[in-house]
């Protein structure tokens, strides 16, 4: 019986050794596949690193472009603001000139109240009263022309 018991234990150890050898063979195949996958994974990791570097360079270039665009847009906005202020000043000056010219034209034109009594007055009185008004109108006309010439010389006239 002691031989039988020893034989059973030896058989059991042999079966367990066969199972261990089979399992080791299975693990060996899996490790070979993992090594093969490791090489392909290294290739994919290298490609990923390269793509990441390219993306970082592209992002850097985009940042530079955005900065340049921001500066350019800021400069154009400043220039536009200055031109707008200059145009507003010129429009105000033009309106002032137009108001002055209107006043000059109204002053040079005889009013309807003055024209009616002058036509009813005798010819001698009309001539005497018209002489100072004509001189005054000529003086206003000369002043308007001088003003216009000064504006043309400075480049503010249209």
Backbone bond lengths (Angstrom), bond angles and torsions (degrees), N, CA, C in turn:
res aa  C-N    CA-C-N  psi(-1)  N-CA   C-N-CA  omega(-1)  CA-C   N-CA-C  phi
1 X - - - 1.412 - - 1.521 111.26 -
2 X 1.288 116.53 -32.75 1.427 118.09 179.53 1.519 110.65 -69.39
3 X 1.370 116.01 -28.33 1.459 117.75 175.44 1.513 110.57 -71.70
4 X 1.285 114.09 -38.05 1.469 118.62 179.96 1.528 110.35 -64.85
5 X 1.312 115.27 -41.54 1.455 119.46 -179.78 1.532 108.95 -66.20
6 X 1.283 121.00 -40.89 1.459 125.21 177.65 1.508 111.07 -65.23
7 X 1.357 115.94 -37.88 1.457 120.18 179.09 1.528 110.73 -67.39
8 X 1.276 118.43 -38.98 1.476 122.34 178.80 1.529 109.17 -65.29
9 X 1.286 115.93 -43.54 1.467 118.48 -179.29 1.524 109.68 -66.23
10 X 1.319 118.47 -42.14 1.459 121.80 178.82 1.527 110.36 -63.68
11 X 1.338 117.07 -40.30 1.466 120.46 177.41 1.517 110.90 -64.34
12 X 1.273 115.70 -43.22 1.464 120.59 179.58 1.534 109.24 -61.60
13 X 1.315 119.73 -41.90 1.456 123.40 178.78 1.522 109.20 -65.68
14 X 1.342 117.96 -38.96 1.460 120.85 179.46 1.520 110.41 -65.18
15 X 1.318 117.75 -42.92 1.472 121.12 178.54 1.519 109.39 -62.71
16 X 1.299 116.75 -44.25 1.453 119.93 179.41 1.534 110.93 -63.79
17 X 1.327 118.51 -36.06 1.454 121.16 176.62 1.517 111.48 -66.92
18 X 1.327 117.28 -39.92 1.468 120.70 177.39 1.529 108.98 -63.32
19 X 1.321 117.66 -43.96 1.483 120.85 178.12 1.537 110.34 -62.38
20 X 1.309 117.67 -39.66 1.464 121.10 179.37 1.527 110.49 -65.50
21 X 1.333 116.83 -42.90 1.474 120.27 178.44 1.520 109.86 -62.89
22 X 1.324 118.74 -41.98 1.475 122.01 178.08 1.524 111.35 -62.81
23 X 1.321 114.70 -42.46 1.470 119.02 -180.00 1.527 109.92 -67.53
24 X 1.307 118.37 -38.63 1.475 121.44 177.05 1.531 110.93 -63.18
25 X 1.330 116.92 -39.40 1.464 120.18 177.63 1.525 110.10 -63.47
26 X 1.330 116.80 -42.41 1.467 121.33 178.02 1.524 110.56 -62.08
27 X 1.330 116.79 -45.32 1.467 120.87 178.05 1.528 111.32 -62.72
28 X 1.321 116.90 -36.75 1.463 121.02 179.32 1.529 110.31 -63.04
29 X 1.345 116.92 -43.97 1.478 119.97 178.08 1.535 110.49 -62.60
30 X 1.321 116.00 -43.59 1.471 119.53 179.98 1.533 110.82 -63.78
31 X 1.306 118.32 -40.79 1.464 121.15 178.51 1.525 111.45 -64.31
32 X 1.336 117.50 -37.47 1.471 120.55 176.85 1.524 110.52 -62.92
33 X 1.353 115.26 -43.91 1.479 118.55 177.61 1.528 110.63 -63.25
34 X 1.325 117.24 -40.22 1.464 121.32 179.29 1.525 110.63 -63.99
35 X 1.332 117.70 -39.88 1.467 121.05 176.89 1.527 110.66 -63.40
36 X 1.319 116.53 -41.20 1.470 120.19 178.17 1.533 109.75 -65.07
37 X 1.328 116.04 -41.60 1.464 119.67 177.66 1.526 110.92 -67.29
38 X 1.321 117.32 -31.20 1.460 121.19 178.99 1.528 110.00 -62.70
39 X 1.310 117.88 -40.95 1.466 121.49 179.41 1.526 110.06 -64.83
40 X 1.334 116.78 -43.25 1.468 118.85 178.95 1.527 110.37 -68.94
41 X 1.346 117.02 -34.58 1.468 120.23 177.56 1.529 110.30 -66.01
42 X 1.339 116.83 -39.22 1.466 119.32 177.37 1.529 110.36 -61.90
43 X 1.307 116.53 -39.65 1.469 120.58 177.10 1.524 110.99 -62.93
44 X 1.335 115.72 -43.81 1.469 118.90 179.23 1.521 111.16 -66.51
45 X 1.332 116.96 -38.46 1.468 120.29 178.30 1.529 110.33 -64.53
46 X 1.338 117.18 -41.11 1.470 120.60 177.93 1.531 110.63 -62.47
47 X 1.333 116.59 -42.41 1.472 120.10 177.54 1.522 110.39 -64.20
48 X 1.324 117.49 -39.83 1.463 121.93 179.26 1.529 110.99 -64.59
49 X 1.322 116.88 -41.03 1.464 120.70 177.89 1.526 110.20 -64.07
50 X 1.325 116.80 -42.39 1.469 120.91 178.93 1.530 110.47 -62.99
51 X 1.324 115.95 -44.77 1.471 119.98 179.40 1.527 110.68 -63.44
52 X 1.326 116.68 -37.83 1.464 120.51 178.24 1.522 111.29 -64.69
53 X 1.330 117.12 -42.52 1.469 120.65 178.44 1.523 111.18 -63.23
54 X 1.320 115.99 -42.13 1.474 120.02 178.29 1.525 109.82 -62.69
55 X 1.334 116.73 -42.68 1.465 120.43 179.76 1.529 110.87 -64.59
56 X 1.327 117.63 -39.38 1.465 120.44 177.90 1.523 111.53 -63.47
57 X 1.340 116.76 -41.51 1.475 119.76 177.33 1.524 110.66 -64.51
58 X 1.332 116.58 -40.22 1.470 120.04 179.20 1.518 110.44 -64.83
59 X 1.326 117.32 -39.70 1.465 120.59 178.32 1.524 110.08 -64.77
60 X 1.328 116.86 -41.32 1.469 119.95 176.25 1.518 111.53 -59.98
61 X 1.329 116.45 -43.62 1.471 120.06 177.42 1.517 111.90 -63.12
62 X 1.316 116.68 -39.61 1.467 120.11 178.11 1.529 111.14 -65.07
63 X 1.329 116.73 -38.20 1.470 119.53 177.96 1.524 110.66 -63.06
64 X 1.328 117.00 -41.97 1.468 120.62 178.60 1.528 109.99 -63.78
65 X 1.330 116.15 -43.14 1.473 120.42 179.38 1.518 110.86 -62.68
66 X 1.323 116.86 -42.98 1.468 120.60 179.36 1.524 110.22 -63.33
67 X 1.339 116.93 -41.90 1.460 120.20 179.35 1.526 110.29 -62.41
68 X 1.343 117.16 -44.53 1.469 120.85 179.81 1.527 110.86 -63.49
69 X 1.336 116.09 -42.58 1.467 119.56 178.84 1.526 110.84 -63.52
70 X 1.317 116.62 -39.71 1.459 120.74 179.49 1.525 110.62 -63.36
71 X 1.343 116.29 -44.14 1.458 119.74 178.56 1.524 110.94 -64.31
72 X 1.327 116.58 -44.33 1.465 120.92 -179.67 1.521 110.64 -62.57
73 X 1.322 115.83 -44.99 1.466 119.82 179.93 1.519 110.94 -64.50
74 X 1.337 116.36 -38.78 1.472 120.13 177.26 1.511 111.49 -62.91
75 X 1.334 116.02 -43.21 1.471 119.80 178.54 1.524 110.95 -63.78
76 X 1.332 116.69 -43.38 1.462 119.89 179.54 1.517 111.07 -65.46
77 X 1.322 117.29 -36.88 1.463 120.94 178.57 1.523 110.42 -66.37
78 X 1.331 116.85 -41.70 1.461 120.58 177.66 1.532 110.68 -63.53
79 X 1.326 115.84 -44.58 1.465 120.13 178.59 1.529 110.71 -62.05
80 X 1.330 116.49 -42.78 1.463 120.43 178.79 1.516 111.87 -62.82
81 X 1.327 116.52 -39.78 1.465 120.21 178.58 1.521 110.55 -64.18
82 X 1.339 116.38 -43.42 1.466 119.75 178.92 1.536 110.96 -63.90
83 X 1.337 116.35 -42.85 1.467 119.30 178.71 1.525 111.18 -64.40
84 X 1.320 117.17 -37.54 1.457 120.96 178.55 1.524 110.90 -64.48
85 X 1.332 116.53 -42.90 1.465 120.09 177.84 1.530 110.27 -64.39
86 X 1.345 117.46 -40.94 1.457 121.60 178.88 1.527 110.62 -63.30
87 X 1.337 115.67 -43.56 1.472 119.26 178.00 1.522 111.56 -62.90
88 X 1.339 117.07 -39.93 1.463 120.40 178.96 1.529 110.09 -62.29
89 X 1.351 117.01 -40.76 1.465 120.32 177.50 1.525 110.69 -63.64
90 X 1.336 116.23 -43.00 1.466 119.62 -178.88 1.527 111.04 -66.70
91 X 1.324 117.77 -38.45 1.472 120.52 177.50 1.523 109.93 -64.76
92 X 1.340 117.17 -41.16 1.463 120.18 178.02 1.526 110.61 -63.65
93 X 1.352 116.72 -41.66 1.468 120.26 178.04 1.527 110.19 -64.46
94 X 1.331 116.99 -40.22 1.470 120.33 177.80 1.525 111.74 -63.18
95 X 1.332 116.89 -41.30 1.465 119.95 177.34 1.518 110.85 -64.43
96 X 1.328 117.23 -38.86 1.466 120.34 178.25 1.532 110.58 -64.56
97 X 1.328 116.43 -42.77 1.476 120.46 178.25 1.525 110.25 -63.23
98 X 1.333 116.27 -42.64 1.461 120.09 178.77 1.520 110.55 -62.11
99 X 1.327 118.17 -41.66 1.467 120.61 177.75 1.515 111.21 -63.53
100 X 1.326 117.78 -42.27 1.468 120.79 178.92 1.528 110.78 -64.27
101 X 1.338 116.09 -43.87 1.466 118.89 179.31 1.526 110.99 -64.10
102 X 1.325 116.77 -36.81 1.474 119.81 177.18 1.517 110.58 -64.41
103 X 1.336 115.89 -42.50 1.463 119.31 177.78 1.522 110.99 -63.58
104 X 1.332 116.40 -39.95 1.469 120.25 178.80 1.523 109.92 -64.51
105 X 1.317 117.12 -43.47 1.464 120.42 -179.83 1.522 110.93 -65.85
106 X 1.330 117.52 -39.91 1.465 120.22 178.17 1.526 111.24 -66.97
107 X 1.336 116.06 -37.22 1.467 119.21 179.17 1.523 110.84 -69.63
108 X 1.314 117.68 -33.39 1.463 121.27 -178.65 1.518 111.57 -76.07
109 X 1.325 118.06 -28.20 1.463 121.54 -178.75 1.539 109.01 -84.18
110 X 1.339 117.30 131.52 1.472 118.10 177.59 1.533 109.28 -71.21
111 X 1.313 114.62 141.35 1.473 118.32 179.40 1.521 109.49 -74.21
112 X 1.332 116.79 161.21 1.476 120.53 -178.00 1.518 111.14 -68.40
113 X 1.324 118.50 -28.15 1.480 120.53 178.27 1.522 110.36 -70.44
114 X 1.325 117.76 -36.90 1.458 120.98 178.95 1.529 110.63 -75.08
115 X 1.335 117.74 -31.94 1.459 121.20 -177.19 1.523 110.90 -70.80
116 X 1.308 118.40 -36.61 1.467 121.11 -178.34 1.519 111.74 -67.08
117 X 1.345 120.98 -49.75 1.470 118.84 178.44 1.517 112.39 -66.49
118 X 1.303 116.88 -30.44 1.464 118.68 -179.25 1.519 110.19 -67.65
119 X 1.331 117.43 -35.05 1.449 118.67 179.61 1.528 111.10 -74.46
120 X 1.307 117.61 -25.39 1.458 120.74 178.28 1.524 111.84 -83.23
121 X 1.304 117.64 -19.71 1.466 121.72 -178.08 1.523 109.38 -75.02
122 X 1.307 117.11 158.76 1.450 120.61 177.51 1.528 111.47 -64.81
123 X 1.331 118.02 154.60 1.454 121.68 -175.85 1.522 113.53 -57.97
124 X 1.280 120.44 -33.61 1.464 121.69 -179.10 1.517 110.21 -67.68
125 X 1.339 116.77 -40.92 1.472 120.58 -179.17 1.537 109.90 -69.66
126 X 1.324 117.30 -35.80 1.465 121.56 -179.58 1.517 110.08 -64.42
127 X 1.304 116.98 -42.45 1.455 121.24 -178.90 1.518 110.56 -66.88
128 X 1.304 117.58 -40.72 1.463 121.38 -178.84 1.527 110.29 -68.13
129 X 1.367 117.89 -39.27 1.472 121.10 -179.04 1.535 110.50 -75.89
130 X 1.323 118.20 -32.46 1.451 122.15 -176.81 1.523 111.91 -73.96
131 X 1.348 117.85 -27.41 1.467 120.86 -177.89 1.533 111.94 -61.81
132 X 1.356 119.48 -46.84 1.478 117.85 179.33 1.538 111.53 -67.82
133 X 1.359 117.18 -35.53 1.464 119.80 -179.96 1.526 111.01 -66.81
134 X 1.330 116.80 -39.31 1.455 120.51 178.99 1.532 110.14 -66.43
135 X 1.305 116.81 -39.50 1.463 120.34 178.66 1.531 109.37 -65.60
136 X 1.355 115.05 -40.73 1.457 119.86 179.40 1.537 110.25 -64.91
137 X 1.345 117.58 -42.03 1.458 122.06 179.45 1.533 110.44 -64.91
138 X 1.345 116.50 -39.52 1.462 120.06 178.55 1.532 110.72 -65.99
139 X 1.313 115.91 -37.84 1.469 119.53 178.72 1.534 109.78 -66.07
140 X 1.338 116.73 -41.83 1.466 120.43 178.17 1.529 110.84 -64.50
141 X 1.332 116.31 -40.87 1.458 120.15 178.19 1.530 110.79 -62.85
142 X 1.312 116.73 -43.20 1.468 120.82 178.93 1.534 110.36 -63.50
143 X 1.343 116.59 -39.96 1.466 120.31 179.08 1.537 110.11 -65.62
144 X 1.323 117.83 -41.45 1.463 121.64 179.23 1.530 110.63 -64.18
145 X 1.318 116.61 -40.85 1.464 119.37 178.99 1.535 111.26 -67.18
146 X 1.322 116.60 -39.90 1.469 120.14 178.18 1.536 109.97 -64.04
147 X 1.318 116.04 -41.30 1.473 120.82 178.06 1.529 110.19 -62.96
148 X 1.329 116.04 -43.52 1.460 120.25 178.87 1.526 111.47 -63.28
149 X 1.321 116.84 -40.85 1.468 120.81 178.18 1.518 111.65 -63.74
150 X 1.365 117.15 -39.92 1.457 120.04 178.10 1.529 110.24 -64.59
151 X 1.321 118.03 -39.84 1.461 121.36 179.92 1.531 110.92 -67.36
152 X 1.314 116.94 -38.31 1.462 119.83 178.04 1.525 110.19 -65.91
153 X 1.332 117.03 -36.93 1.452 121.12 -179.24 1.540 111.29 -66.51
154 X 1.331 116.61 -35.44 1.476 119.53 179.57 1.523 112.00 -86.56
155 X 1.318 118.26 -7.04 1.463 121.64 175.85 1.516 113.44 86.21
156 X 1.320 118.82 14.69 1.463 121.10 -179.31 1.521 112.97 -93.79
157 X 1.318 116.54 -10.95 1.470 118.87 179.96 1.520 109.39 -82.29
158 X 1.321 116.07 154.02 1.476 120.34 -177.07 1.483 112.58 -76.36
